[in-house]
Amino acid sequence: MAGHSKWANIQHRKGRQDKQRGKAFTRLGKELMIAARIGGGNVDFNPRLRLAIDKAKAANMPKDTIERAIKKGTGELEGVDYIEIRYEGYGPGGIAFLVDVVTDNKNRSASTVRMNFSRNDGNLGETGSVAFMFDRKGIFEFEKGKVDEEKLMEIALEAGAEDVADKENSLVVITDPNDFETVKETLEKEGLKTEEAEITMYPQNEIDITDTETATKILKLYDDLEDNEDVQEIYANFNISDEVLSRIE
């Protein structure tokens, strides 16, 4: 599971995309504000902001909404003073979770995230308890059947990608974050359209979940975290096959 790119596909198959779409603009707006506040409003010198704008455009966020969020981040307009916090914990089946929060109330976030875990057979850990299981990577996900696998591998590796992972329904190009923009430009130049492009926390190893009960509990925890208004990103190291998902649906 790379970031939540695979989870987006699960949401689609389980009919949850509409439910999450309404929250997308809020999260995108927060990311635009944070990126602009940290690195400034010039995309030529702020890769994080450039990526945030790309994701906002891909989600069809209006241009004036994007610009307003950036101005709030740079201080040109008054905005909420958000802080970033990362929580680490374990879910059902020993699955490792990293949960990134963007909030204006640290105490509220700590309480609600802890509750999300405790109500779903999970528990929060100390800082560093699961982070070592993930690496910060750039990823580009392509749906199988929509790209030529050999062509993709050849172009990606020549552009500086580290690897091309063969997943159940997708091909995932993995890069060092510093090479993300170079690989992105090359893929776009070659007409290779990605389903997902992001810098994420990529699991070193995935745990295959084969029983329905554990899979259901993991998805419930993920759902509850997704519904948490302060949660910005969720990373986890589980893999649930289509066959197992079909037994849940």
C-alpha positions in Angstrom: 0.0 0.0 0.0 1.7 3.2 -1.1 0.3 6.1 0.8 -3.4 5.8 0.1 -3.2 5.4 -3.6 -4.2 1.8 -3.3 -6.9 2.7 -0.8 -8.4 5.1 -3.4 -8.9 2.1 -5.6 -10.5 0.2 -2.7 -12.8 3.1 -2.0 -13.8 3.1 -5.7 -14.6 -0.6 -5.7 -16.5 -0.3 -2.4 -18.5 2.7 -3.6 -16.9 5.1 -1.1 -15.5 7.7 -3.4 -18.5 10.1 -3.2 -18.3 10.1 0.5 -14.6 11.1 0.5 -14.8 13.6 -2.3 -16.6 16.2 -0.1 -13.6 16.2 2.3 -11.0 16.4 -0.4 -11.0 20.1 -0.9 -10.6 20.7 2.9 -7.5 18.5 3.0 -6.1 20.0 -0.2 -6.7 23.5 1.1 -4.8 22.7 4.3 -1.9 21.2 2.3 -1.7 24.3 0.1 -1.6 26.6 3.2 1.0 24.5 5.0 3.2 24.2 1.9 3.0 28.0 1.2 3.7 28.9 4.8 6.8 26.7 5.0 8.3 27.2 1.6 6.7 30.4 0.2 4.3 31.0 -2.6 6.6 30.7 -5.5 6.3 27.2 -7.0 9.6 27.5 -8.8 11.3 27.3 -5.3 8.7 25.2 -3.5 8.3 21.6 -4.8 5.8 20.8 -2.1 3.6 23.6 -3.1 3.9 22.7 -6.8 2.8 19.1 -6.0 -0.1 20.4 -3.8 -1.3 22.6 -6.7 -1.1 19.7 -9.1 -3.2 17.5 -6.8 -5.7 20.4 -6.3 -6.1 20.9 -10.0 -6.5 17.1 -10.5 -9.3 17.2 -8.0 -10.9 20.1 -10.0 -10.4 22.6 -7.2 -11.3 26.1 -8.5 -8.4 28.4 -9.3 -9.5 31.2 -7.0 -9.8 28.7 -4.1 -6.3 27.5 -4.7 -4.9 31.0 -4.9 -6.8 32.0 -1.7 -5.4 29.0 0.2 -1.9 29.9 -0.9 -2.3 33.6 0.2 -3.5 32.4 3.6 -0.4 30.3 3.9 1.9 33.2 3.0 0.1 35.6 5.3 -1.4 37.8 2.5 -4.8 36.8 3.8 -5.9 35.8 7.3 -6.0 32.1 7.9 -6.0 29.4 10.6 -2.7 28.7 12.3 -2.4 24.9 11.5 0.3 22.6 12.9 1.4 19.3 11.6 1.7 16.2 13.8 2.5 12.6 13.0 1.0 9.7 15.1 2.3 6.1 14.9 0.4 3.0 15.9 -0.7 -0.6 15.3 -4.0 -1.7 14.0 -5.6 -5.2 13.8 -3.3 -7.9 12.7 -0.2 -6.0 13.7 -0.6 -3.6 10.8 1.6 -0.5 11.1 -0.1 2.9 10.7 1.4 6.4 10.2 -1.2 9.1 10.6 -0.4 12.7 9.6 -2.6 15.3 11.2 -3.0 19.0 10.3 -4.9 20.7 13.1 -5.5 23.9 15.0 -6.1 22.0 18.2 -3.4 19.5 19.3 -5.3 18.2 22.3 -8.4 17.5 20.2 -6.4 15.6 17.6 -4.5 13.5 20.1 -7.8 12.5 21.7 -9.7 11.7 18.6 -6.9 9.7 16.9 -6.3 7.7 20.0 -10.0 7.0 20.2 -10.0 5.9 16.5 -7.4 3.3 17.3 -8.7 2.1 20.6 -12.2 1.5 19.2 -10.8 -0.6 16.4 -8.5 -3.1 18.2 -5.5 -0.8 17.7 -3.2 1.3 19.8 -1.1 4.3 19.5 2.7 3.9 19.9 5.6 6.1 20.8 7.4 8.3 18.2 9.5 6.0 16.1 7.6 2.8 16.9 6.6 2.1 13.3 8.2 4.9 11.2 11.2 2.7 10.6 9.1 0.4 8.5 8.5 3.1 5.9 10.7 5.1 3.6 9.8 8.5 2.1 9.5 7.9 -1.6 8.0 9.4 -4.7 5.5 7.1 -6.4 3.6 7.1 -9.7 0.8 4.5 -10.0 -0.4 3.2 -13.4 -3.4 0.9 -13.9 -2.4 -2.4 -15.5 -3.6 -2.7 -19.1 -3.4 1.1 -19.7 0.4 1.3 -20.2 3.0 -0.9 -21.9 4.9 -2.4 -19.0 8.2 -2.8 -20.7 8.1 0.8 -22.1 7.2 2.1 -18.7 10.0 0.3 -17.0 12.6 1.4 -19.6 11.6 5.0 -19.5 11.2 5.2 -15.7 14.5 3.6 -14.9 16.3 5.7 -17.5 14.8 8.8 -15.9 16.2 7.9 -12.5 13.5 5.9 -10.9 14.6 3.3 -8.3 12.2 0.5 -9.2 8.9 -0.4 -10.8 6.8 -2.6 -8.5 4.3 -5.0 -10.0 1.1 -4.9 -7.8 -2.2 -6.8 -8.2 -3.9 -4.2 -10.3 -1.2 -1.6 -10.9 2.4 -0.8 -11.7 4.1 1.5 -9.3 7.2 3.6 -10.2 9.2 4.3 -7.1 11.7 7.2 -6.9 13.8 9.1 -4.5 11.9 12.2 -3.5 14.7 14.4 -4.9 14.2 12.8 -8.3 10.4 13.0 -8.3 10.0 16.1 -10.5 12.6 14.8 -13.1 10.8 11.4 -13.4 7.4 13.1 -13.5 8.4 15.4 -16.3 9.9 12.5 -18.3 6.8 10.3 -17.9 4.5 13.2 -18.9 6.7 14.0 -21.9 6.4 10.3 -23.0 2.6 10.5 -22.7 2.5 8.1 -19.8 -0.6 9.1 -17.8 -0.4 8.2 -14.1 -3.4 7.4 -11.9 -1.6 8.8 -8.8 1.6 10.8 -8.3 2.7 11.8 -4.9 5.5 11.8 -2.4 4.5 9.4 0.3 5.7 7.1 3.1 6.1 3.8 1.3 6.1 0.6 3.3 9.3 -1.5 3.1 7.2 -4.7 3.3 3.5 -5.3 3.0 1.5 -7.7 5.2 -1.0 -9.8 3.2 -4.4 -10.0 4.9 -6.1 -13.2 4.0 -8.9 -13.6 6.5 -12.1 -11.6 6.2 -12.5 -10.7 9.9 -9.1 -9.0 10.2 -9.5 -7.3 6.8 -12.9 -5.9 7.9 -11.4 -4.5 11.2 -8.5 -2.9 9.3 -10.8 -1.2 6.9 -13.0 0.0 9.7 -10.0 1.6 11.4 -9.0 3.2 8.1 -12.5 4.5 7.5 -12.7 6.0 11.0 -9.3 7.8 10.5 -10.5 9.0 7.1 -13.6 10.4 8.7 -11.5 12.3 11.3 -11.5 16.0 10.3 -7.9 16.5 11.5 -6.4 13.6 9.7 -4.6 14.6 6.5 -2.8 11.4 5.3 -2.8 7.8 6.3 0.0 5.3 5.5 -0.2 1.6 6.3 1.6 -1.6 5.3 -1.4 -3.9 4.6 -2.3 -5.6 1.4 -5.9 -6.9 0.9 -6.4 -8.8 -2.4 -9.5 -8.4 -4.6 -10.5 -11.9 -3.6 -10.6 -11.0 0.1 -12.4 -7.7 -0.6 -15.1 -9.4 -2.6 -15.9 -11.5 0.5 -16.4 -8.2 2.5 -18.5 -6.4 0.0 
